[in-house]
Amino acid sequence: MRKTLFLMLCLVYILAFPFGKTRAQRHNIPVVVITDLYHPYQDPGDNMDLIMGFGLPDVDLKAVLLDITDAFRKDTADHPTLWKDPRGPREAGIIPVEQLNYIFNKKIPYALGPLSMMKSEEDKMENLPDYEQEAISLFIKILTECEEPVEILSFGSARILAVAYNRNPDLLKKKISKIHLSAGTASKNHELGSDEGANAIPGGEWNVALDVFAFTRILQSDLPVAIYPCAGKDGGFIKDKNNTYWRLPDMEFTKQMDRRLRQYLDFAFNRKLQYDFLRAMDAVYPVNINIDQYPQPFHVWESAIWLKATQREIVCTPGGEYLLIKEGNVREGDRIIKNELRRCNITEIRNDGRFQFLYTDKPSDKEIYYRPDLEENEKAFQKVIPELYISISPNH
C-alpha cells in the first residue's frame, strides 16, 4: 500500500513538473506583436523576425497588429519627413501573416491600425474609418480577456499603443507586463553624428519619425516601457552600446531552415506577387530558392527584443561556444554575454522625439537597452540567432 501511494505521488509530481522543470520554466509567455510589416517588404527584418512569434514554443502569440502608414502604400512614398521610398506600391502585411498562420496551422488574429499620424499626444483617433480602428479594438479586447499581463513587442511607430492608452489608460496599466519599444536615438546631449539623413528627421530615427506624438506619449506615460533604440549618435547602421543594431553577413543559414519557412522567406525577399500565396508555402510546391537575391548583408534590430521578452540570454561556454539558453539555466563556467535592460529615468523629451536618460538603481517604470561589448555582442548574435531560426519547425 505504501509503495502504491509513493508511486502515485511520484506520478503527480512528474505531471506537475515534467523533466524537472518548474512551473515558471514551462509557462508560455503571452505576447502581442505590433509591426510595420508590409508586402512587398519595406524592411525585410519585419518578415524575418515574425517567425519567432509563430515558432517559439514558449510564446503564446495573441495577435499581430499591423502598424501601417499610408504614405508607404503608394508608388512613391510621400511621408513629410522620411525617405520618399520609390519601391511601392505595397500593402499591409496581411499576406505574410496569413502565410505563417497556414504554415504553423494557427489562427492568430491580426488587424490594421490607423494609417495616419496622431494630431496630438492626447489624440484618441475616434473619427477614423472602422477598418483603421480594428487593431486598437483587438488590442483592448485581448488585454481585457487575458488573465495575466502581456508582453508587448512594438516594431514601428507607437501609434496603436498611444491611441489605446489614450482611450483606456487603466486597462493598459493593469494588463501590460512590459512594452518592448523598438524606436529612438540614444545620443548623449542630443549630439548629432555622421548620418545626415538621420540628423534631419524627427527623433533622429525612422520609427520615431513615423509618429512623433505617439512615441512621446508612450515615453511620458506611466506604463512599463523598455526602450530599445534603433539608432545611436551616428544613425541606425552603426552599432552603439544602447542601440540594438547588428548585421548578418550572409543568409546561408536559411538553407538549413524548415522547407516551408524557406519558401516563406523566398516569397518575401523576392517580393513575389502571385494568386496562390498560400499554396506556395507547401513543401511540395516547386520553388527555385535562390538566396543570392536576398538582402545581404542583412540588417537586424529586432533580436535583442525577442530574447529579452522571452526570457532568453546568450552565454559563452568555457570552450568558447556561444549558446542561447533560458534565463536561470546558466551552468558553472558559463559567461553571460551582457544583453541587458537597465533601469533609467527619462530626464528630457523634446517635441521632435529626441530624449535624454540617466541610469538609476532606484525603482523605475522605464528601462533602456545596454550592451557593453559591441563586437562580442554581434559575434554572439551571428552564431545563436541563425541556430534559433534553424531549430524552428512547424511540426513541433
C-alpha positions as CSV (number, residue, x, y, z in Angstrom):
1,M,0.0,0.0,0.0
2,R,2.8,2.4,0.9
3,K,4.6,1.6,-2.3
4,T,1.4,2.2,-4.4
5,L,0.9,5.6,-2.6
6,F,4.5,6.5,-3.2
7,L,4.2,5.7,-6.9
8,M,1.0,7.7,-7.2
9,L,2.7,10.8,-5.6
10,C,5.7,10.4,-7.9
11,L,3.3,10.4,-10.9
12,V,1.5,13.5,-9.7
13,Y,4.9,15.3,-9.3
14,I,6.0,14.3,-12.8
15,L,2.8,15.5,-14.4
16,A,3.0,18.8,-12.5
17,F,6.8,19.3,-13.1
18,P,7.8,17.3,-16.2
19,F,11.5,16.7,-16.8
20,G,12.3,18.6,-13.6
21,K,11.1,21.9,-14.9
22,T,9.4,24.4,-12.7
23,R,6.0,25.8,-13.5
24,A,7.7,29.2,-14.3
25,Q,10.0,27.5,-16.8
26,R,7.1,25.7,-18.6
27,H,5.0,28.8,-18.8
28,N,4.1,30.1,-22.2
29,I,4.6,33.9,-22.4
30,P,1.6,35.9,-23.7
31,V,2.8,38.2,-26.5
32,V,1.2,40.9,-28.8
33,V,3.4,42.0,-31.7
34,I,2.9,45.4,-33.2
35,T,4.7,45.7,-36.5
36,D,5.0,47.9,-39.6
37,L,5.1,44.8,-41.7
38,Y,4.3,45.2,-45.4
39,H,4.1,43.1,-48.6
40,P,6.2,43.6,-50.7
41,Y,8.5,44.3,-47.8
42,Q,9.9,47.6,-46.7
43,D,12.2,46.3,-44.1
44,P,12.8,42.5,-44.6
45,G,13.6,42.2,-40.9
46,D,9.9,42.5,-40.2
47,N,9.1,39.4,-42.2
48,M,12.0,37.5,-40.7
49,D,11.5,38.2,-37.0
50,L,7.8,37.4,-37.1
51,I,8.7,33.8,-37.4
52,M,9.7,34.0,-33.8
53,G,6.2,34.8,-32.7
54,F,4.7,31.9,-34.5
55,G,7.5,29.4,-34.0
56,L,9.0,29.8,-30.5
57,P,7.4,27.0,-28.4
58,D,7.2,29.1,-25.2
59,V,5.4,32.1,-26.9
60,D,1.6,32.4,-26.7
61,L,1.1,34.9,-29.6
62,K,-2.2,36.7,-29.0
63,A,-2.2,38.9,-32.1
64,V,-0.3,40.7,-34.8
65,L,-1.3,44.3,-35.0
66,L,-0.3,45.9,-38.3
67,D,1.1,49.4,-37.8
68,I,0.9,50.8,-41.4
69,T,1.4,54.3,-42.6
70,D,-0.5,55.3,-45.8
71,A,2.4,57.2,-47.2
72,F,4.3,54.0,-47.8
73,R,1.5,52.2,-49.6
74,K,1.9,54.4,-52.6
75,D,4.1,54.0,-55.7
76,T,6.5,56.6,-54.3
77,A,6.2,57.4,-50.6
78,D,5.1,61.0,-49.7
79,H,5.8,61.0,-45.9
80,P,6.5,64.6,-44.8
81,T,9.9,63.8,-43.2
82,L,11.0,60.3,-44.2
83,W,12.6,58.8,-47.4
84,K,10.4,59.1,-50.5
85,D,10.6,55.3,-51.0
86,P,10.2,54.7,-54.7
87,R,9.8,50.9,-54.4
88,G,6.0,50.9,-53.9
89,P,3.2,50.2,-54.1
90,R,2.9,47.9,-51.1
91,E,0.2,46.9,-48.7
92,A,-0.2,45.9,-45.1
93,G,1.4,42.6,-44.4
94,I,-1.7,40.5,-44.5
95,I,-0.2,38.0,-46.8
96,P,2.9,37.2,-44.7
97,V,0.7,36.8,-41.6
98,E,-1.7,34.5,-43.3
99,Q,1.2,32.5,-44.7
100,L,2.6,32.0,-41.2
101,N,-0.8,31.0,-39.9
102,Y,-1.0,28.5,-42.8
103,I,2.5,27.1,-42.2
104,F,2.0,26.7,-38.4
105,N,-1.7,25.7,-38.6
106,K,-2.7,28.5,-36.4
107,K,-5.4,31.2,-36.3
108,I,-3.5,34.2,-34.8
109,P,-5.8,37.2,-35.3
110,Y,-4.5,40.3,-37.0
111,A,-5.8,43.8,-37.7
112,L,-4.8,47.2,-39.1
113,G,-4.3,50.3,-37.0
114,P,-4.6,54.0,-38.0
115,L,-3.0,54.8,-41.4
116,S,-2.3,58.5,-40.5
117,M,-0.3,60.2,-37.8
118,M,-1.7,61.4,-34.5
119,K,-2.6,65.1,-34.4
120,S,-1.6,65.5,-30.7
121,E,-0.3,63.4,-27.8
122,E,-3.9,63.1,-26.5
123,D,-5.5,62.2,-29.8
124,K,-7.9,59.2,-29.5
125,M,-8.4,59.0,-33.3
126,E,-12.1,58.1,-32.8
127,N,-13.2,59.6,-36.1
128,L,-11.3,57.2,-38.4
129,P,-12.9,54.6,-40.6
130,D,-13.8,51.4,-38.7
131,Y,-11.2,49.4,-40.7
132,E,-8.4,51.6,-39.2
133,Q,-9.9,51.1,-35.7
134,E,-9.6,47.3,-35.7
135,A,-6.1,46.9,-34.3
136,I,-7.0,49.2,-31.4
137,S,-10.2,47.3,-30.7
138,L,-8.5,43.9,-31.0
139,F,-5.7,45.1,-28.7
140,I,-8.1,46.3,-26.0
141,K,-10.2,43.1,-26.3
142,I,-7.1,40.9,-25.8
143,L,-5.9,42.8,-22.8
144,T,-9.4,42.7,-21.3
145,E,-9.8,38.9,-21.8
146,C,-6.2,37.9,-20.9
147,E,-5.9,36.6,-17.3
148,E,-2.3,37.8,-16.9
149,P,-0.2,40.7,-18.1
150,V,1.0,40.6,-21.7
151,E,4.4,41.4,-23.2
152,I,4.1,44.0,-26.0
153,L,6.7,43.9,-28.8
154,S,6.5,47.1,-30.8
155,F,8.4,47.3,-34.1
156,G,7.4,50.5,-35.9
157,S,5.6,53.6,-34.6
158,A,3.9,53.5,-31.2
159,R,0.6,54.8,-32.7
160,I,-1.6,51.8,-31.8
161,L,-0.2,51.8,-28.3
162,A,-0.6,55.5,-27.8
163,V,-4.2,55.6,-29.0
164,A,-5.2,52.6,-26.9
165,Y,-3.6,54.3,-23.9
166,N,-5.5,57.5,-24.6
167,R,-8.7,55.5,-24.7
168,N,-8.2,53.2,-21.8
169,P,-5.1,54.0,-19.7
170,D,-6.2,52.0,-16.6
171,L,-6.5,48.8,-18.7
172,L,-3.1,49.1,-20.3
173,K,-1.5,49.9,-16.9
174,K,-3.1,46.8,-15.4
175,K,-2.7,44.3,-18.2
176,I,0.7,45.1,-19.8
177,S,3.7,43.3,-18.4
178,K,6.1,45.4,-20.4
179,I,6.3,47.4,-23.6
180,H,9.4,46.5,-25.6
181,L,9.7,49.6,-27.7
182,S,12.0,49.4,-30.8
183,A,12.5,53.0,-31.5
184,G,14.5,56.1,-30.8
185,T,18.0,57.5,-30.8
186,A,20.4,57.1,-27.8
187,S,22.7,60.2,-28.1
188,K,24.1,62.0,-25.1
189,N,23.2,65.7,-25.1
190,H,21.3,65.2,-28.4
191,E,24.7,65.2,-30.1
192,L,24.5,64.8,-33.9
193,G,26.7,62.3,-35.7
194,S,27.8,61.5,-39.2
195,D,24.5,60.3,-40.7
196,E,23.0,63.4,-42.2
197,G,19.8,61.6,-43.1
198,A,19.2,60.6,-39.5
199,N,20.1,64.1,-38.3
200,A,17.4,65.6,-40.5
201,I,14.4,63.5,-39.3
202,P,12.3,63.9,-36.1
203,G,13.9,61.9,-33.3
204,G,16.8,61.0,-35.5
205,E,15.3,57.6,-36.2
206,W,12.7,56.1,-38.5
207,N,10.2,54.7,-36.0
208,V,10.0,57.9,-34.1
209,A,9.6,59.9,-37.3
210,L,6.6,57.7,-38.3
211,D,4.6,59.3,-35.5
212,V,6.4,61.6,-33.1
213,F,3.3,62.2,-30.9
214,A,2.8,58.5,-30.4
215,F,6.4,58.0,-29.3
216,T,6.5,60.9,-26.9
217,R,3.1,59.9,-25.5
218,I,4.4,56.4,-24.6
219,L,7.6,57.8,-23.1
220,Q,5.7,60.2,-20.9
221,S,3.2,57.6,-19.8
222,D,3.2,55.6,-16.5
223,L,3.4,52.4,-18.4
224,P,6.4,50.0,-18.0
225,V,8.5,50.6,-21.1
226,A,11.8,49.1,-22.1
227,I,13.4,51.3,-24.8
228,Y,15.5,49.6,-27.5
229,P,16.9,52.4,-29.5
230,C,17.4,51.6,-33.2
231,A,19.9,54.4,-33.6
232,G,22.9,55.9,-31.8
233,K,24.6,59.2,-32.4
234,D,25.8,58.1,-35.9
235,G,22.5,56.6,-37.1
236,G,20.8,53.3,-37.3
237,F,23.5,51.4,-39.2
238,I,26.3,51.9,-36.7
239,K,26.5,49.7,-33.5
240,D,26.1,51.6,-30.2
241,K,26.1,50.5,-26.6
242,N,22.4,51.4,-26.3
243,N,21.1,50.5,-29.8
244,T,20.2,47.0,-31.0
245,Y,21.7,47.1,-34.5
246,W,23.8,44.2,-35.8
247,R,24.5,42.5,-39.1
248,L,24.2,39.1,-40.6
249,P,27.0,38.9,-43.3
250,D,25.0,36.5,-45.4
251,M,21.9,34.3,-45.4
252,E,23.5,30.9,-46.0
253,F,21.9,29.6,-42.8
254,T,18.5,29.8,-44.3
255,K,19.3,26.7,-46.4
256,Q,19.1,24.7,-43.2
257,M,15.7,26.1,-42.2
258,D,12.4,24.2,-42.5
259,R,11.4,23.9,-46.1
260,R,8.2,25.8,-45.7
261,L,9.9,28.6,-43.8
262,R,12.4,28.9,-46.6
263,Q,9.6,29.3,-49.0
264,Y,8.0,31.9,-46.8
265,L,11.3,33.9,-46.8
266,D,11.8,33.4,-50.5
267,F,8.3,34.7,-51.2
268,A,9.1,37.8,-49.1
269,F,12.7,38.5,-50.0
270,N,12.0,38.2,-53.8
271,R,8.9,40.4,-53.4
272,K,6.6,37.9,-55.1
273,L,3.1,38.7,-56.2
274,Q,1.0,35.7,-57.1
275,Y,-2.5,34.4,-56.5
276,D,-1.6,31.2,-54.8
277,F,0.3,32.7,-52.0
278,L,-0.8,30.1,-49.5
279,R,-0.2,27.0,-51.7
280,A,3.3,28.5,-52.4
281,M,4.1,27.7,-48.7
282,D,3.6,23.9,-49.2
283,A,6.7,21.8,-49.1
284,V,5.9,20.2,-52.4
285,Y,5.4,23.5,-54.2
286,P,8.1,23.8,-57.0
287,V,10.2,26.7,-55.9
288,N,13.7,27.5,-57.1
289,I,15.1,29.2,-54.0
290,N,17.9,31.5,-54.8
291,I,19.4,33.3,-51.8
292,D,21.6,35.4,-54.0
293,Q,18.6,37.7,-54.4
294,Y,18.2,38.1,-50.6
295,P,19.2,41.4,-48.9
296,Q,22.9,41.0,-47.9
297,P,24.3,41.9,-45.6
298,F,21.1,41.6,-43.6
299,H,20.5,44.4,-41.2
300,V,18.9,43.4,-37.8
301,W,17.4,45.4,-35.0
302,E,14.8,43.0,-33.5
303,S,16.8,40.1,-32.0
304,A,17.5,41.7,-28.6
305,I,13.8,42.4,-28.1
306,W,12.8,38.8,-28.7
307,L,15.5,37.5,-26.4
308,K,14.5,39.8,-23.5
309,A,10.8,39.4,-23.9
310,T,11.0,35.6,-24.0
311,Q,13.5,35.4,-21.1
312,R,16.5,34.1,-23.1
313,E,20.1,35.0,-22.8
314,I,23.4,34.2,-24.5
315,V,26.3,32.5,-22.7
316,C,29.8,31.7,-23.7
317,T,30.9,28.3,-22.5
318,P,34.4,27.5,-21.2
319,G,35.2,26.1,-24.6
320,G,34.3,29.4,-26.3
321,E,31.0,28.4,-27.8
322,Y,28.0,30.8,-27.8
323,L,24.8,29.2,-26.7
324,L,21.2,30.5,-26.3
325,I,19.6,29.5,-23.1
326,K,16.6,30.3,-20.9
327,E,17.3,32.8,-18.1
328,G,18.3,31.0,-14.9
329,N,19.8,28.0,-16.7
330,V,23.4,29.2,-16.6
331,R,25.8,26.4,-15.9
332,E,29.0,26.6,-13.9
333,G,31.8,28.1,-16.0
334,D,29.4,29.8,-18.5
335,R,29.9,33.5,-19.0
336,I,26.8,35.6,-19.8
337,I,27.1,37.9,-22.8
338,K,25.6,41.1,-21.4
339,N,22.5,42.0,-23.3
340,E,20.7,44.0,-20.7
341,L,17.9,46.2,-19.8
342,R,19.0,48.9,-17.3
343,R,16.6,51.0,-15.2
344,C,16.7,54.6,-16.2
345,N,15.0,57.9,-15.7
346,I,13.9,59.9,-18.8
347,T,15.2,63.3,-18.0
348,E,14.1,65.1,-21.1
349,I,11.7,64.5,-24.0
350,R,11.9,67.1,-26.8
351,N,9.0,67.8,-29.1
352,D,10.9,66.3,-32.0
353,G,11.1,62.9,-30.3
354,R,14.7,63.1,-29.1
355,F,15.1,62.2,-25.4
356,Q,17.7,62.0,-22.7
357,F,18.1,59.4,-19.9
358,L,20.1,58.6,-16.8
359,Y,20.7,55.2,-15.4
360,T,19.3,54.6,-11.9
361,D,19.5,51.9,-9.2
362,K,16.1,53.1,-7.9
363,P,12.7,51.6,-9.0
364,S,11.6,53.0,-12.3
365,D,9.0,52.1,-14.9
366,K,11.5,52.8,-17.7
367,E,14.4,50.8,-18.9
368,I,16.9,51.1,-21.7
369,Y,18.9,48.5,-23.7
370,Y,22.6,48.2,-23.0
371,R,25.4,46.0,-24.3
372,P,29.0,46.9,-23.2
373,D,30.9,44.8,-25.7
374,L,29.7,45.7,-29.2
375,E,31.9,43.3,-31.2
376,E,31.3,40.3,-29.0
377,N,27.6,41.0,-28.9
378,E,27.4,40.9,-32.7
379,K,29.6,37.9,-32.9
380,A,27.4,36.0,-30.4
381,F,24.2,37.1,-32.2
382,Q,25.6,35.9,-35.6
383,K,26.0,32.5,-34.0
384,V,22.9,31.9,-32.0
385,I,20.2,33.7,-34.0
386,P,20.7,31.6,-37.2
387,E,20.7,28.5,-35.0
388,L,17.5,29.6,-33.4
389,Y,15.8,30.0,-36.8
390,I,17.1,26.6,-37.9
391,S,15.6,25.0,-34.8
392,I,12.1,26.3,-35.5
393,S,9.8,23.7,-37.1
394,P,6.0,23.9,-37.7
395,N,5.8,20.3,-36.7
396,H,6.8,20.9,-33.1
